Amino acid sequence: MIHHVVGLFTHPDQEWQDIRGDREVSLGRLYFTHTLILALVPAIAAFIGTTRTGWVIGERPAVLLSGGDALWMAGMSYLAMLAGVAVMGMFIHWMARTYDAYPSFARCVAFATYTATPLFIGGLAALYPHLWLGMLTGTAAICYTVYLLYVGLPTFMNVARDDGFLFASSVLAVGLVVLVAIMALTVIIWGLGVGPVYVP
């Protein structure tokens, strides 16, 4: 399933057709062959970036994390990404019935994973966690993810373009809610005193 990643960046229209034509896969196989691997990219990059390079904001010295805290944060972000994909898959599966589409839950999770691919790959920017680099890379990754969503959903779900636009807009809105919920949960956890220890 990883072979679809390049196609989503080079010829997304055709690649969505190919993805739709793939035979049904189990949820476990999907997670092990695609989701678990891609979600590792930003987590590993963040661990390396925060322990070796450090956050760079303006002209201030780089701020590093201790190895243990960086590992804990990378692990939690990894789990949050996996949970986010699962939640989006559940919503897509539930919402598809509104548009007379009846994909399996595994296919909905596959769609959520493929759509989020630019976000996973964009996580490589965490190797050098500079504010402007993160903002530019994050903005580009989000824009391309939204593009994949609007281009791919009508094809993948085999619904009319107009219905696909409404469906994709609903998915986008829920995706933003999930993102804000993850950020809010992070703030709450940090507020409980579980925040990281910085290395001078």
GROMACS elastic network, one bead per residue, 0.5 to 0.9 nm:
[ bonds ]
;  ai    aj funct       b0    kb
    1     4     6  0.59108   500
    1     5     6  0.79869   500
    1    19     6  0.87087   500
    1    30     6  0.77848   500
    1    33     6  0.64328   500
    1    34     6  0.62100   500
    2     5     6  0.56256   500
    2     6     6  0.82322   500
    2    33     6  0.70500   500
    2    34     6  0.58668   500
    2    37     6  0.88281   500
    2    38     6  0.86531   500
    3     6     6  0.63892   500
    3     7     6  0.74045   500
    4     7     6  0.51596   500
    4     8     6  0.62346   500
    4     9     6  0.89869   500
    4    15     6  0.67480   500
    4    16     6  0.87540   500
    4    18     6  0.83784   500
    4    19     6  0.73998   500
    4   114     6  0.81903   500
    5     8     6  0.52998   500
    5     9     6  0.68879   500
    5    15     6  0.88843   500
    5   114     6  0.75255   500
    5   117     6  0.71198   500
    5   118     6  0.89247   500
    6     9     6  0.54014   500
    6    10     6  0.62641   500
    6    11     6  0.83996   500
    7    11     6  0.53361   500
    7    12     6  0.60110   500
    7    13     6  0.89427   500
    7    14     6  0.79002   500
    7    15     6  0.54716   500
    7    16     6  0.86847   500
    8    11     6  0.58812   500
    8    13     6  0.79316   500
    8    14     6  0.84820   500
    8    15     6  0.58781   500
    8    16     6  0.75517   500
    8   114     6  0.80518   500
    8   115     6  0.87648   500
    8   117     6  0.84039   500
    8   118     6  0.89292   500
    8   148     6  0.78305   500
    9    12     6  0.61191   500
    9   118     6  0.84027   500
    9   144     6  0.88798   500
   10    15     6  0.86796   500
   11    14     6  0.57770   500
   11    15     6  0.61417   500
   11    16     6  0.88032   500
   12    16     6  0.60281   500
   12    17     6  0.86191   500
   12   148     6  0.71883   500
   12   151     6  0.78483   500
   12   152     6  0.76934   500
   13    16     6  0.54712   500
   13    17     6  0.66931   500
   13    18     6  0.89939   500
   13   148     6  0.87820   500
   13   151     6  0.69321   500
   13   152     6  0.70491   500
   13   155     6  0.83144   500
   14    17     6  0.51304   500
   14    18     6  0.63672   500
   14    19     6  0.87308   500
   15    19     6  0.60615   500
   15    20     6  0.84812   500
   15   152     6  0.88787   500
   16    20     6  0.60443   500
   16    21     6  0.85336   500
   16   148     6  0.89493   500
   16   151     6  0.83859   500
   16   152     6  0.57484   500
   16   153     6  0.85398   500
   16   155     6  0.66115   500
   16   156     6  0.63413   500
   17    20     6  0.51354   500
   17    21     6  0.62862   500
   17    22     6  0.88874   500
   17   152     6  0.84422   500
   17   155     6  0.66245   500
   17   156     6  0.70152   500
   18    21     6  0.50424   500
   18    22     6  0.64197   500
   19    22     6  0.52269   500
   19    23     6  0.87194   500
   19   111     6  0.87846   500
   19   156     6  0.75563   500
   20    23     6  0.81805   500
   20   107     6  0.88494   500
   20   155     6  0.75417   500
   20   156     6  0.53045   500
   20   157     6  0.80935   500
   20   158     6  0.89124   500
   21    24     6  0.88987   500
   21   156     6  0.88995   500
   22    25     6  0.82958   500
   24   104     6  0.85354   500
   24   106     6  0.80266   500
   24   107     6  0.72713   500
   25    28     6  0.83291   500
   25    29     6  0.65556   500
   25    30     6  0.65031   500
   25   106     6  0.69992   500
   25   107     6  0.76401   500
   26    29     6  0.52702   500
   26    30     6  0.62033   500
   26    31     6  0.86950   500
   26   106     6  0.61990   500
   26   107     6  0.86296   500
   27    30     6  0.50831   500
   27    31     6  0.62231   500
   27    32     6  0.86423   500
   27   105     6  0.78029   500
   27   107     6  0.80494   500
   27   109     6  0.77064   500
   27   110     6  0.82946   500
   28    31     6  0.52370   500
   28    32     6  0.61838   500
   28    33     6  0.85775   500
   28   106     6  0.85555   500
   29    32     6  0.50970   500
   29    33     6  0.59027   500
   29    34     6  0.82374   500
   30    33     6  0.53410   500
   30    34     6  0.57805   500
   30    35     6  0.67060   500
   30    36     6  0.86048   500
   30   106     6  0.75051   500
   30   107     6  0.88901   500
   30   109     6  0.82609   500
   30   110     6  0.68106   500
   31    34     6  0.55561   500
   31    36     6  0.54514   500
   31    37     6  0.80921   500
   31    82     6  0.88228   500
   31   109     6  0.87824   500
   31   110     6  0.84874   500
   31   113     6  0.89849   500
   32    35     6  0.65116   500
   32    36     6  0.55369   500
   32    37     6  0.70834   500
   33    36     6  0.69852   500
   33    37     6  0.67309   500
   33    38     6  0.89854   500
   34    37     6  0.53650   500
   34    38     6  0.60552   500
   34    39     6  0.84504   500
   34   110     6  0.85810   500
   34   113     6  0.77655   500
   34   114     6  0.86577   500
   35    38     6  0.53757   500
   35    39     6  0.59702   500
   35    40     6  0.85834   500
   35    82     6  0.72408   500
   35    85     6  0.82480   500
   35   110     6  0.82530   500
   35   113     6  0.61557   500
   35   114     6  0.85652   500
   36    39     6  0.54006   500
   36    40     6  0.64589   500
   36    78     6  0.87147   500
   36    82     6  0.73702   500
   37    40     6  0.53553   500
   37    41     6  0.72316   500
   38    41     6  0.55301   500
   38    42     6  0.80440   500
   38   113     6  0.87456   500
   38   117     6  0.73028   500
   38   120     6  0.59036   500
   38   121     6  0.73783   500
   39    42     6  0.63766   500
   39    43     6  0.68465   500
   39    78     6  0.61563   500
   39    79     6  0.86815   500
   39    81     6  0.65307   500
   39    82     6  0.70313   500
   39   117     6  0.88297   500
   39   120     6  0.58907   500
   39   121     6  0.86913   500
   39   123     6  0.89379   500
   40    43     6  0.50934   500
   40    44     6  0.58694   500
   40    45     6  0.82640   500
   40    74     6  0.89834   500
   40    78     6  0.66427   500
   40   120     6  0.80762   500
   41    44     6  0.55514   500
   41    45     6  0.60862   500
   41    46     6  0.85512   500
   41   120     6  0.62455   500
   41   121     6  0.66140   500
   41   122     6  0.86688   500
   41   123     6  0.63339   500
   41   124     6  0.65351   500
   42    46     6  0.58713   500
   42    47     6  0.84916   500
   42    74     6  0.82837   500
   42    77     6  0.86237   500
   42    78     6  0.79763   500
   42   119     6  0.84998   500
   42   120     6  0.59609   500
   42   121     6  0.71451   500
   42   122     6  0.74475   500
   42   124     6  0.57278   500
   42   125     6  0.80352   500
   42   126     6  0.67342   500
   42   127     6  0.85666   500
   43    46     6  0.52005   500
   43    47     6  0.62607   500
   43    48     6  0.87886   500
   43    71     6  0.88337   500
   43    73     6  0.84183   500
   43    75     6  0.69500   500
   43    76     6  0.87955   500
   43    77     6  0.65871   500
   43    78     6  0.57435   500
   43   123     6  0.76559   500
   43   124     6  0.89443   500
   43   126     6  0.85499   500
   44    47     6  0.50847   500
   44    48     6  0.62608   500
   44    49     6  0.84801   500
   44    71     6  0.88552   500
   44    74     6  0.69006   500
   44   123     6  0.89651   500
   44   124     6  0.85736   500
   44   126     6  0.87112   500
   44   127     6  0.84496   500
   45    48     6  0.52537   500
   45    49     6  0.59382   500
   45    50     6  0.84906   500
   45    74     6  0.87652   500
   45   123     6  0.67612   500
   45   124     6  0.55677   500
   45   125     6  0.74129   500
   45   126     6  0.52562   500
   45   128     6  0.84062   500
   46    50     6  0.58786   500
   46    51     6  0.83678   500
   46    70     6  0.78471   500
   46    73     6  0.86815   500
   46    74     6  0.64991   500
   46   123     6  0.76545   500
   46   124     6  0.79156   500
   46   125     6  0.83359   500
   46   127     6  0.59663   500
   46   128     6  0.84259   500
   46   129     6  0.77525   500
   47    50     6  0.54650   500
   47    51     6  0.61832   500
   47    52     6  0.83458   500
   47    65     6  0.88324   500
   47    67     6  0.80122   500
   47    70     6  0.54090   500
   47    71     6  0.61841   500
   47    73     6  0.79464   500
   47    74     6  0.58547   500
   47   126     6  0.82322   500
   47   127     6  0.79710   500
   48    51     6  0.54067   500
   48    52     6  0.56674   500
   48    53     6  0.74134   500
   48    54     6  0.87488   500
   48    70     6  0.83875   500
   48   126     6  0.80243   500
   48   127     6  0.60168   500
   48   128     6  0.86284   500
   49    52     6  0.54296   500
   49    54     6  0.57885   500
   49    55     6  0.77387   500
   49    64     6  0.84825   500
   49   125     6  0.87106   500
   49   126     6  0.56707   500
   49   128     6  0.53959   500
   49   129     6  0.60673   500
   50    53     6  0.59544   500
   50    55     6  0.64862   500
   50    63     6  0.77601   500
   50    64     6  0.53943   500
   50    65     6  0.56140   500
   50    66     6  0.83293   500
   50    67     6  0.86433   500
   50    70     6  0.65954   500
   50   126     6  0.79368   500
   50   127     6  0.77228   500
   50   128     6  0.81770   500
   50   129     6  0.71966   500
   51    54     6  0.60719   500
   51    63     6  0.88948   500
   51    64     6  0.54331   500
   51    65     6  0.53445   500
   51    66     6  0.64301   500
   51    67     6  0.62114   500
   51    70     6  0.67513   500
   51   199     6  0.88181   500
   52    64     6  0.71969   500
   52    65     6  0.86730   500
   52   127     6  0.85809   500
   52   128     6  0.89284   500
   53    56     6  0.83205   500
   53    62     6  0.71560   500
   53    63     6  0.82169   500
   53    64     6  0.71062   500
   53   127     6  0.73945   500
   53   128     6  0.61695   500
   53   129     6  0.73904   500
   54    61     6  0.88003   500
   54    62     6  0.50094   500
   54    65     6  0.72659   500
   54   127     6  0.88960   500
   54   128     6  0.73675   500
   54   129     6  0.64835   500
   54   130     6  0.82706   500
   55    61     6  0.84546   500
   55    62     6  0.52187   500
   55    63     6  0.50361   500
   55    64     6  0.65987   500
   55   128     6  0.76019   500
   55   129     6  0.50446   500
   55   130     6  0.58216   500
   55   131     6  0.76146   500
   56    59     6  0.76212   500
   56    60     6  0.67977   500
   56    61     6  0.67174   500
   56    63     6  0.67555   500
   56   128     6  0.83712   500
   56   129     6  0.64865   500
   56   131     6  0.65793   500
   57    60     6  0.59861   500
   57    61     6  0.78947   500
   57    62     6  0.74628   500
   57    63     6  0.87667   500
   57   129     6  0.89438   500
   57   130     6  0.64340   500
   57   131     6  0.58436   500
   57   132     6  0.85254   500
   58    61     6  0.85563   500
   58   130     6  0.86373   500
   58   131     6  0.79962   500
   59    62     6  0.88336   500
   60    63     6  0.85747   500
   62   200     6  0.86226   500
   63   198     6  0.67816   500
   63   199     6  0.67857   500
   63   200     6  0.67523   500
   64    70     6  0.89293   500
   64   197     6  0.87870   500
   64   198     6  0.57311   500
   64   199     6  0.51188   500
   64   200     6  0.69487   500
   65    68     6  0.81819   500
   65    69     6  0.63668   500
   65    70     6  0.57661   500
   65   196     6  0.69929   500
   65   197     6  0.61521   500
   65   199     6  0.53857   500
   65   200     6  0.87063   500
   66    69     6  0.54201   500
   66    70     6  0.60788   500
   66    71     6  0.85607   500
   66   196     6  0.78936   500
   66   197     6  0.63022   500
   66   198     6  0.62685   500
   66   199     6  0.59057   500
   67    70     6  0.51372   500
   67    71     6  0.60592   500
   67    72     6  0.85851   500
   68    71     6  0.51491   500
   68    72     6  0.61904   500
   68    73     6  0.86628   500
   68   196     6  0.88998   500
   68   197     6  0.89866   500
   69    73     6  0.60812   500
   69    74     6  0.84491   500
   69   195     6  0.82369   500
   69   196     6  0.53859   500
   69   197     6  0.65483   500
   69   198     6  0.85749   500
   70    73     6  0.51372   500
   70    74     6  0.59887   500
   70    75     6  0.84448   500
   70   196     6  0.75906   500
   70   197     6  0.89440   500
   71    74     6  0.50918   500
   71    75     6  0.60233   500
   71    76     6  0.85487   500
   72    75     6  0.51438   500
   72    76     6  0.61672   500
   72    77     6  0.86189   500
   72   196     6  0.87092   500
   73    76     6  0.50994   500
   73    77     6  0.60710   500
   73    78     6  0.84439   500
   73   195     6  0.89832   500
   73   196     6  0.79426   500
   74    77     6  0.51723   500
   74    78     6  0.60554   500
   74    79     6  0.86921   500
   75    78     6  0.50311   500
   75    79     6  0.63005   500
   75    80     6  0.86023   500
   76    79     6  0.51507   500
   76    80     6  0.61007   500
   76    81     6  0.86498   500
   77    81     6  0.61529   500
   77    82     6  0.86651   500
   78    81     6  0.52184   500
   78    82     6  0.63937   500
   78    83     6  0.86698   500
   79    82     6  0.51183   500
   79    83     6  0.60728   500
   79    84     6  0.84627   500
   80    83     6  0.50457   500
   80    84     6  0.59563   500
   80    85     6  0.86372   500
   80   182     6  0.71545   500
   81    85     6  0.62664   500
   81    86     6  0.86635   500
   81   120     6  0.89790   500
   82    85     6  0.52762   500
   82    86     6  0.63404   500
   82    87     6  0.87442   500
   83    86     6  0.50686   500
   83    87     6  0.61323   500
   83    88     6  0.85905   500
   84    87     6  0.51428   500
   84    88     6  0.61551   500
   84    89     6  0.85097   500
   84   175     6  0.82739   500
   84   178     6  0.67724   500
   84   179     6  0.79032   500
   84   182     6  0.83941   500
   85    88     6  0.51571   500
   85    89     6  0.60752   500
   85    90     6  0.86528   500
   85   109     6  0.65956   500
   85   110     6  0.88372   500
   85   112     6  0.58875   500
   85   113     6  0.61618   500
   85   116     6  0.80116   500
   86    90     6  0.62142   500
   86    91     6  0.87052   500
   86   108     6  0.89488   500
   86   109     6  0.61329   500
   86   112     6  0.79479   500
   86   113     6  0.87370   500
   87    90     6  0.50935   500
   87    91     6  0.62908   500
   87    92     6  0.86737   500
   87   109     6  0.84917   500
   87   175     6  0.89398   500
   87   178     6  0.80481   500
   88    91     6  0.50974   500
   88    92     6  0.61211   500
   88    93     6  0.85039   500
   88   108     6  0.81296   500
   88   109     6  0.71740   500
   88   112     6  0.61610   500
   88   113     6  0.89547   500
   88   171     6  0.75398   500
   88   174     6  0.75797   500
   88   175     6  0.67801   500
   88   178     6  0.82104   500
   89    92     6  0.51499   500
   89    93     6  0.60755   500
   89    94     6  0.85657   500
   89   105     6  0.68060   500
   89   106     6  0.78337   500
   89   107     6  0.81385   500
   89   110     6  0.75801   500
   89   111     6  0.73826   500
   89   112     6  0.56595   500
   89   113     6  0.83132   500
   90    93     6  0.50935   500
   90    94     6  0.61412   500
   90    95     6  0.85447   500
   90   105     6  0.68260   500
   90   108     6  0.71879   500
   90   109     6  0.72965   500
   91    94     6  0.50556   500
   91    95     6  0.59273   500
   91    96     6  0.84053   500
   91   108     6  0.85194   500
   91   171     6  0.75432   500
   91   174     6  0.79900   500
   92    95     6  0.50720   500
   92    96     6  0.58694   500
   92   105     6  0.84423   500
   92   108     6  0.59643   500
   92   109     6  0.81032   500
   92   111     6  0.86560   500
   92   112     6  0.80570   500
   92   167     6  0.85955   500
   92   171     6  0.68518   500
   93    96     6  0.54079   500
   93    97     6  0.74540   500
   93   101     6  0.88767   500
   93   102     6  0.76032   500
   93   103     6  0.67901   500
   93   104     6  0.70829   500
   93   105     6  0.57260   500
   93   106     6  0.88929   500
   93   107     6  0.84605   500
   93   108     6  0.56632   500
   93   109     6  0.82815   500
   94    97     6  0.62925   500
   94    98     6  0.80752   500
   94   105     6  0.88316   500
   95    98     6  0.55956   500
   95    99     6  0.74963   500
   95   101     6  0.87740   500
   95   167     6  0.76546   500
   95   170     6  0.85651   500
   95   171     6  0.85655   500
   96    99     6  0.54430   500
   96   100     6  0.65057   500
   96   101     6  0.50395   500
   96   102     6  0.62201   500
   96   103     6  0.74255   500
   96   157     6  0.77439   500
   96   167     6  0.78996   500
   97   101     6  0.53191   500
   97   102     6  0.59706   500
   97   103     6  0.87571   500
   98   101     6  0.74393   500
   98   167     6  0.88618   500
   99   102     6  0.87083   500
   99   157     6  0.89905   500
   99   159     6  0.70706   500
   99   160     6  0.89810   500
   99   163     6  0.69499   500
   99   164     6  0.84910   500
   99   167     6  0.79018   500
  100   159     6  0.79968   500
  101   157     6  0.62372   500
  101   158     6  0.73097   500
  101   159     6  0.72213   500
  102   157     6  0.81711   500
  103   106     6  0.81418   500
  103   107     6  0.61684   500
  103   108     6  0.66775   500
  103   157     6  0.72500   500
  104   107     6  0.52917   500
  104   108     6  0.64672   500
  104   109     6  0.88467   500
  105   108     6  0.50641   500
  105   109     6  0.62888   500
  105   110     6  0.85745   500
  106   109     6  0.51344   500
  106   110     6  0.61306   500
  106   111     6  0.86701   500
  107   111     6  0.61572   500
  107   112     6  0.86285   500
  108   111     6  0.50297   500
  108   112     6  0.62583   500
  108   113     6  0.85952   500
  109   112     6  0.50003   500
  109   113     6  0.60857   500
  109   114     6  0.85944   500
  110   113     6  0.50633   500
  110   114     6  0.61140   500
  110   115     6  0.84613   500
  111   114     6  0.52139   500
  111   115     6  0.60126   500
  111   116     6  0.85403   500
  111   149     6  0.87694   500
  111   152     6  0.84631   500
  111   153     6  0.80168   500
  111   156     6  0.76744   500
  112   115     6  0.51810   500
  112   116     6  0.61869   500
  112   117     6  0.87686   500
  112   149     6  0.86628   500
  113   116     6  0.51697   500
  113   117     6  0.63116   500
  114   117     6  0.51741   500
  114   118     6  0.84514   500
  114   148     6  0.85039   500
  115   118     6  0.73889   500
  115   119     6  0.85951   500
  115   144     6  0.88741   500
  115   145     6  0.57395   500
  115   146     6  0.79102   500
  115   147     6  0.88301   500
  115   148     6  0.57974   500
  115   149     6  0.58599   500
  115   152     6  0.80240   500
  116   119     6  0.53477   500
  116   120     6  0.65229   500
  116   121     6  0.89112   500
  116   141     6  0.87681   500
  116   142     6  0.86050   500
  116   145     6  0.59292   500
  116   146     6  0.89050   500
  116   148     6  0.85796   500
  116   149     6  0.87354   500
  117   120     6  0.51084   500
  117   121     6  0.61927   500
  117   122     6  0.83920   500
  117   141     6  0.86752   500
  117   145     6  0.73539   500
  118   121     6  0.51071   500
  118   122     6  0.57490   500
  118   123     6  0.84910   500
  118   140     6  0.85097   500
  118   141     6  0.50756   500
  118   142     6  0.73365   500
  118   143     6  0.89603   500
  118   144     6  0.65743   500
  118   145     6  0.58634   500
  119   123     6  0.63509   500
  119   138     6  0.73526   500
  119   140     6  0.89403   500
  119   141     6  0.51935   500
  119   142     6  0.65376   500
  119   144     6  0.85879   500
  119   145     6  0.69902   500
  120   123     6  0.52955   500
  120   124     6  0.78556   500
  120   141     6  0.84837   500
  121   124     6  0.59616   500
  121   125     6  0.85474   500
  121   141     6  0.80816   500
  122   125     6  0.60251   500
  122   126     6  0.83218   500
  122   134     6  0.88384   500
  122   137     6  0.60912   500
  122   138     6  0.65516   500
  122   140     6  0.82076   500
  122   141     6  0.58110   500
  122   142     6  0.89927   500
  123   126     6  0.56395   500
  123   127     6  0.81269   500
  123   134     6  0.86720   500
  123   137     6  0.82248   500
  123   138     6  0.80067   500
  123   141     6  0.88931   500
  124   127     6  0.58191   500
  124   128     6  0.82889   500
  125   128     6  0.58687   500
  125   129     6  0.65810   500
  125   130     6  0.83900   500
  125   133     6  0.68829   500
  125   134     6  0.61757   500
  125   137     6  0.67381   500
  125   138     6  0.84616   500
  126   130     6  0.79640   500
  126   133     6  0.87583   500
  126   134     6  0.70925   500
  128   133     6  0.79320   500
  128   134     6  0.84263   500
  129   132     6  0.87344   500
  129   133     6  0.71959   500
  129   134     6  0.64134   500
  130   133     6  0.53478   500
  130   134     6  0.60259   500
  130   135     6  0.86023   500
  131   134     6  0.52541   500
  131   135     6  0.62118   500
  131   136     6  0.87238   500
  132   135     6  0.50347   500
  132   136     6  0.60632   500
  132   137     6  0.84002   500
  133   136     6  0.52576   500
  133   137     6  0.59472   500
  133   138     6  0.82068   500
  134   137     6  0.52491   500
  134   138     6  0.57110   500
  134   139     6  0.83018   500
  135   138     6  0.51303   500
  135   139     6  0.59614   500
  135   140     6  0.85294   500
  136   139     6  0.52231   500
  136   140     6  0.61975   500
  136   141     6  0.85800   500
  137   140     6  0.51707   500
  137   141     6  0.60467   500
  137   142     6  0.85555   500
  138   141     6  0.50755   500
  138   142     6  0.60712   500
  138   143     6  0.85267   500
  139   142     6  0.52009   500
  139   143     6  0.61226   500
  139   144     6  0.86427   500
  140   143     6  0.51602   500
  140   144     6  0.62117   500
  140   145     6  0.85354   500
  141   144     6  0.52591   500
  141   145     6  0.60494   500
  141   146     6  0.86415   500
  142   146     6  0.61858   500
  142   147     6  0.85703   500
  143   146     6  0.52079   500
  143   147     6  0.62374   500
  143   148     6  0.87457   500
  144   148     6  0.61302   500
  144   149     6  0.84993   500
  145   148     6  0.50975   500
  145   149     6  0.61582   500
  145   150     6  0.87853   500
  146   150     6  0.63035   500
  146   151     6  0.85586   500
  146   168     6  0.86751   500
  146   172     6  0.74300   500
  147   150     6  0.53478   500
  147   151     6  0.60447   500
  147   152     6  0.82026   500
  148   151     6  0.51531   500
  148   152     6  0.54786   500
  148   153     6  0.79415   500
  149   152     6  0.53071   500
  149   153     6  0.57093   500
  149   154     6  0.88635   500
  149   168     6  0.62186   500
  149   169     6  0.88404   500
  149   171     6  0.83876   500
  149   172     6  0.80184   500
  150   153     6  0.58585   500
  150   154     6  0.74218   500
  150   164     6  0.72470   500
  150   165     6  0.63478   500
  150   167     6  0.87637   500
  150   168     6  0.56520   500
  150   169     6  0.79494   500
  151   154     6  0.68304   500
  151   155     6  0.73661   500
  151   164     6  0.86567   500
  151   165     6  0.88299   500
  151   168     6  0.89560   500
  152   155     6  0.53360   500
  152   156     6  0.58006   500
  152   157     6  0.83153   500
  152   164     6  0.88189   500
  153   156     6  0.50939   500
  153   157     6  0.57742   500
  153   158     6  0.78574   500
  153   159     6  0.80412   500
  153   161     6  0.89360   500
  153   164     6  0.60508   500
  153   165     6  0.82027   500
  153   167     6  0.77743   500
  153   168     6  0.64939   500
  154   157     6  0.54073   500
  154   158     6  0.54469   500
  154   160     6  0.62236   500
  154   161     6  0.57988   500
  154   162     6  0.85698   500
  154   163     6  0.75891   500
  154   165     6  0.76095   500
  154   167     6  0.83944   500
  154   168     6  0.82954   500
  155   158     6  0.50031   500
  155   159     6  0.68948   500
  155   160     6  0.85241   500
  155   161     6  0.85177   500
  155   164     6  0.83568   500
  156   159     6  0.81289   500
  157   164     6  0.81700   500
  158   164     6  0.85837   500
  159   162     6  0.83167   500
  159   163     6  0.63482   500
  159   164     6  0.59634   500
  160   163     6  0.52433   500
  160   164     6  0.58762   500
  160   165     6  0.86016   500
  161   165     6  0.61219   500
  161   166     6  0.87727   500
  162   165     6  0.51887   500
  162   166     6  0.66001   500
  162   167     6  0.86698   500
  163   166     6  0.52276   500
  163   167     6  0.60330   500
  163   168     6  0.84713   500
  164   168     6  0.58658   500
  164   169     6  0.83823   500
  165   168     6  0.51471   500
  165   169     6  0.60867   500
  165   170     6  0.86589   500
  166   169     6  0.50759   500
  166   170     6  0.62897   500
  166   171     6  0.87164   500
  167   170     6  0.51982   500
  167   171     6  0.63218   500
  167   172     6  0.86824   500
  168   172     6  0.60638   500
  168   173     6  0.85969   500
  169   172     6  0.50186   500
  169   173     6  0.62029   500
  169   174     6  0.87086   500
  170   173     6  0.51447   500
  170   174     6  0.63151   500
  170   175     6  0.85493   500
  171   174     6  0.51995   500
  171   175     6  0.60288   500
  171   176     6  0.86795   500
  172   176     6  0.62765   500
  172   177     6  0.87247   500
  173   176     6  0.52375   500
  173   177     6  0.64277   500
  173   178     6  0.88037   500
  174   178     6  0.61748   500
  174   179     6  0.85940   500
  175   178     6  0.50833   500
  175   179     6  0.61869   500
  175   180     6  0.86804   500
  176   179     6  0.50242   500
  176   180     6  0.61902   500
  176   181     6  0.85132   500
  177   180     6  0.51628   500
  177   181     6  0.60556   500
  177   182     6  0.86439   500
  178   181     6  0.50032   500
  178   182     6  0.62110   500
  178   183     6  0.86697   500
  179   182     6  0.52063   500
  179   183     6  0.63090   500
  179   184     6  0.86559   500
  180   183     6  0.50527   500
  180   184     6  0.60589   500
  180   185     6  0.85320   500
  181   184     6  0.50538   500
  181   185     6  0.60823   500
  181   186     6  0.85606   500
  182   185     6  0.50948   500
  182   186     6  0.62049   500
  182   187     6  0.87747   500
  183   186     6  0.50516   500
  183   187     6  0.63800   500
  183   188     6  0.87539   500
  184   187     6  0.51225   500
  184   188     6  0.62559   500
  184   189     6  0.86809   500
  185   188     6  0.50442   500
  185   189     6  0.61452   500
  185   190     6  0.85730   500
  186   189     6  0.51711   500
  186   190     6  0.61667   500
  186   191     6  0.85046   500
  187   190     6  0.51234   500
  187   191     6  0.60404   500
  187   192     6  0.87428   500
  188   192     6  0.64273   500
  189   192     6  0.51945   500
  189   193     6  0.70689   500
  189   194     6  0.60483   500
  189   195     6  0.73178   500
  190   193     6  0.54234   500
  190   194     6  0.50274   500
  190   196     6  0.80804   500
  191   194     6  0.71733   500
  191   195     6  0.73984   500
  192   195     6  0.78697   500
  193   196     6  0.87693   500
